Amino acid sequence: MAKLGKRTRAAREAFAGKENLSVEDAVALVKSSASAKFDETIEIAVNLGVDPRHADQMVRGVVGLPNGTGKTMRVAVFARGPKADEAKAAGADIIGAEDLMETVQSGTIEFDRCIATPDMMPIVGRLGKVLGPRNLMPNPKVGTVTMDVAQAVKDAKGGQVQFKVEKAGVVHAGVGKASFDNAKLVENVRAFVGAVARAKPAGAKGTYMKKIALSSTMGPGVSIDVADASGE
């Protein structure tokens, strides 16, 4: 069995016996253990009582975190003409049409968010098998298929987070950086949990939010009291 490093051992000892904490206590604990040489991402995972194989139990949505994510978002926009110009003016990193489709098909994906005008969807639709598994496929439900590309680019750059439930019924996202103030991380956690709560599908039965866990990139996780996080 591999020998644990000092930092890992200390972190596990700090977390031992602690569970179902308030959001404030969980943030403080996770932040205190984030001792890597880089600014670790604070990550949240929410276990949901849904089966996403059924369309009426799919959970997806978008939320603007009040304090941003701390991550620089690279945004690609499928658009032509004036809409391409609007995207460029708003700060989009990559803009194109058929040329961008070919780039993505070749395996080069140098962006974290993909936006498209509605007329571009016949082109973007060919990329479903590439973009879909990466949760990058533009979708009108989360505002990434839109004529207002400028606003969509600004939202993405400003800390907007998309979420989509995975096969195991888990939704996860980065909600900030270890360098953030505790209060800002708490606000972001509550905003994310609130958005997931509002996205509860009609087909969900029984307990919707089963467990919420918070961790840093390199640290262990701690469970958060669901009622406290969701304001129940």
C-alpha positions as CSV (number, residue, x, y, z in Angstrom):
1,M,0.0,0.0,0.0
2,A,1.4,3.4,-1.0
3,K,2.6,5.6,1.9
4,L,0.6,8.8,2.3
5,G,2.4,12.1,2.1
6,K,2.4,14.4,5.1
7,R,-0.2,16.8,3.6
8,T,-2.5,14.1,2.5
9,R,-2.3,12.4,5.9
10,A,-2.9,15.8,7.7
11,A,-5.9,16.5,5.4
12,R,-7.5,13.1,6.1
13,E,-7.0,13.6,9.8
14,A,-8.7,17.0,9.7
15,F,-11.7,15.6,7.8
16,A,-12.0,12.5,10.0
17,G,-15.4,12.1,11.6
18,K,-16.8,15.3,10.0
19,E,-19.8,15.0,7.8
20,N,-23.1,16.9,7.1
21,L,-21.5,20.2,7.9
22,S,-23.0,23.6,7.3
23,V,-21.9,25.3,4.1
24,E,-19.8,27.7,6.0
25,D,-18.0,25.0,8.0
26,A,-17.5,22.8,4.9
27,V,-16.0,25.7,2.9
28,A,-13.6,26.6,5.8
29,L,-12.5,23.0,6.2
30,V,-11.9,22.4,2.4
31,K,-10.1,25.7,2.0
32,S,-7.8,24.9,5.0
33,S,-6.7,21.7,3.3
34,A,-6.1,23.2,-0.1
35,S,-2.3,23.4,0.2
36,A,-1.1,22.6,-3.4
37,K,1.3,24.9,-5.1
38,F,-1.4,26.1,-7.5
39,D,-4.7,27.7,-6.8
40,E,-7.0,24.7,-6.4
41,T,-10.5,24.7,-7.7
42,I,-13.3,24.2,-5.1
43,E,-15.6,21.5,-6.5
44,I,-19.1,20.5,-5.6
45,A,-20.9,17.2,-6.4
46,V,-24.6,16.7,-5.9
47,N,-26.0,13.2,-5.8
48,L,-29.6,13.2,-7.1
49,G,-32.4,10.7,-6.9
50,V,-33.0,10.6,-10.6
51,D,-32.3,8.2,-13.5
52,P,-31.2,10.4,-16.4
53,R,-31.9,7.5,-18.8
54,H,-35.5,8.7,-18.6
55,A,-36.2,12.0,-20.4
56,D,-38.5,13.2,-17.7
57,Q,-35.7,12.8,-15.1
58,M,-33.0,14.7,-17.0
59,V,-31.5,17.5,-15.0
60,R,-29.7,20.3,-16.7
61,G,-29.4,24.0,-16.4
62,V,-27.2,27.1,-16.0
63,V,-26.4,29.4,-13.2
64,G,-24.5,32.7,-12.9
65,L,-22.3,32.3,-9.8
66,P,-22.4,35.7,-8.0
67,N,-18.6,35.7,-7.5
68,G,-17.5,34.0,-10.7
69,T,-15.6,30.7,-11.0
70,G,-12.0,32.1,-11.0
71,K,-11.4,30.3,-14.2
72,T,-10.7,31.9,-17.6
73,M,-13.3,30.6,-19.9
74,R,-12.4,30.1,-23.6
75,V,-15.5,30.6,-25.7
76,A,-16.2,29.4,-29.2
77,V,-19.0,30.8,-31.3
78,F,-20.5,29.4,-34.5
79,A,-21.8,32.4,-36.4
80,R,-21.5,34.3,-39.7
81,G,-21.5,38.0,-40.8
82,P,-22.7,40.6,-38.3
83,K,-23.3,37.9,-35.5
84,A,-19.7,36.8,-35.9
85,D,-18.6,40.5,-35.5
86,E,-20.8,40.8,-32.4
87,A,-19.2,37.7,-30.9
88,K,-15.7,39.1,-31.6
89,A,-16.6,42.4,-30.0
90,A,-18.0,40.6,-26.9
91,G,-14.7,38.8,-26.4
92,A,-15.2,35.4,-28.0
93,D,-11.9,33.5,-28.4
94,I,-12.8,31.4,-31.5
95,I,-15.3,32.3,-34.2
96,G,-16.2,30.3,-37.3
97,A,-18.6,28.2,-39.3
98,E,-17.7,25.3,-41.5
99,D,-14.0,26.0,-40.8
100,L,-14.6,25.7,-37.1
101,M,-16.6,22.5,-37.6
102,E,-13.7,21.0,-39.5
103,T,-11.3,22.0,-36.7
104,V,-13.4,20.3,-34.1
105,Q,-13.9,17.2,-36.2
106,S,-10.1,16.9,-36.5
107,G,-10.0,16.6,-32.7
108,T,-8.9,20.2,-31.8
109,I,-11.2,21.5,-29.1
110,E,-9.6,24.6,-27.6
111,F,-12.6,26.0,-25.8
112,D,-14.7,25.6,-22.6
113,R,-18.1,26.8,-23.9
114,C,-19.7,26.6,-27.3
115,I,-22.3,29.1,-28.5
116,A,-24.2,29.1,-31.8
117,T,-26.8,31.1,-33.7
118,P,-29.8,29.0,-34.6
119,D,-28.9,29.1,-38.3
120,M,-25.6,27.4,-37.5
121,M,-27.2,24.3,-35.9
122,P,-27.3,22.2,-39.0
123,I,-23.5,22.5,-39.0
124,V,-23.0,22.2,-35.3
125,G,-25.4,19.2,-35.3
126,R,-22.8,17.1,-37.1
127,L,-20.5,17.5,-34.0
128,G,-22.9,15.9,-31.6
129,K,-20.7,12.8,-31.0
130,V,-17.7,15.0,-30.3
131,L,-19.2,17.9,-28.3
132,G,-22.0,16.0,-26.5
133,P,-19.9,13.8,-24.3
134,R,-17.9,16.9,-23.2
135,N,-21.1,18.8,-22.3
136,L,-20.2,21.4,-25.0
137,M,-23.1,21.0,-27.4
138,P,-25.0,24.3,-27.8
139,N,-28.5,24.0,-26.4
140,P,-31.3,26.6,-26.3
141,K,-32.4,25.5,-22.8
142,V,-29.1,26.8,-21.3
143,G,-28.9,29.9,-23.6
144,T,-26.1,28.7,-25.9
145,V,-28.2,28.6,-29.0
146,T,-29.2,32.2,-29.4
147,M,-29.2,35.3,-31.6
148,D,-27.9,37.3,-28.7
149,V,-24.4,35.9,-29.0
150,A,-22.8,39.0,-27.4
151,Q,-24.8,38.4,-24.1
152,A,-24.1,34.7,-24.2
153,V,-20.3,35.3,-24.5
154,K,-20.4,37.9,-21.7
155,D,-22.4,35.4,-19.5
156,A,-19.9,32.7,-20.1
157,K,-16.9,35.0,-19.5
158,G,-18.6,36.3,-16.3
159,G,-18.8,33.1,-14.3
160,Q,-21.8,31.3,-15.7
161,V,-21.8,27.6,-15.0
162,Q,-23.7,24.9,-17.0
163,F,-24.6,21.6,-15.3
164,K,-25.9,18.3,-16.5
165,V,-26.6,15.2,-14.6
166,E,-24.3,12.2,-15.4
167,K,-25.4,8.6,-15.8
168,A,-24.8,7.9,-12.1
169,G,-27.2,10.7,-11.1
170,V,-24.4,13.2,-10.1
171,V,-24.1,16.8,-11.0
172,H,-20.8,18.5,-10.4
173,A,-19.1,21.8,-11.1
174,G,-16.3,24.1,-10.0
175,V,-17.7,26.9,-7.7
176,G,-14.6,29.0,-7.2
177,K,-10.9,28.9,-6.2
178,A,-9.2,28.2,-2.9
179,S,-8.0,31.8,-3.0
180,F,-11.6,33.1,-2.8
181,D,-12.8,34.6,0.5
182,N,-14.9,32.1,2.5
183,A,-18.0,34.3,2.2
184,K,-17.7,34.4,-1.6
185,L,-17.4,30.6,-1.9
186,V,-20.4,30.1,0.4
187,E,-22.5,32.4,-1.8
188,N,-21.4,30.4,-4.9
189,V,-22.2,27.1,-3.3
190,R,-25.7,28.2,-2.3
191,A,-26.3,29.7,-5.7
192,F,-25.3,26.4,-7.4
193,V,-27.4,24.2,-5.1
194,G,-30.3,26.6,-5.6
195,A,-30.1,26.3,-9.4
196,V,-30.0,22.5,-9.2
197,A,-33.0,22.5,-6.9
198,R,-35.0,24.7,-9.3
199,A,-34.0,22.3,-12.1
200,K,-35.9,19.4,-10.4
201,P,-37.6,17.4,-13.2
202,A,-41.2,16.4,-13.2
203,G,-40.3,12.7,-13.2
204,A,-38.2,12.9,-10.0
205,K,-39.6,10.7,-7.3
206,G,-38.6,10.4,-3.6
207,T,-35.7,12.3,-2.3
208,Y,-34.3,14.6,-5.0
209,M,-31.1,15.8,-3.4
210,K,-29.5,12.8,-1.6
211,K,-26.0,14.1,-0.9
212,I,-23.8,17.1,-1.4
213,A,-20.0,17.0,-1.2
214,L,-17.4,19.7,-1.4
215,S,-13.7,19.2,-2.1
216,S,-10.7,20.9,-3.6
217,T,-8.8,19.7,-6.6
218,M,-6.2,17.8,-4.6
219,G,-8.0,17.4,-1.2
220,P,-10.5,15.0,0.3
221,G,-14.2,15.7,0.2
222,V,-16.7,16.5,3.0
223,S,-20.5,16.2,3.0
224,I,-22.7,19.2,3.4
225,D,-26.0,19.2,5.2
226,V,-28.5,19.2,2.3
227,A,-31.2,21.2,4.2
228,D,-28.6,23.9,5.1
229,A,-27.3,24.2,1.5
230,S,-30.7,24.4,-0.1
231,G,-32.1,26.7,2.5
232,E,-34.9,24.3,3.5
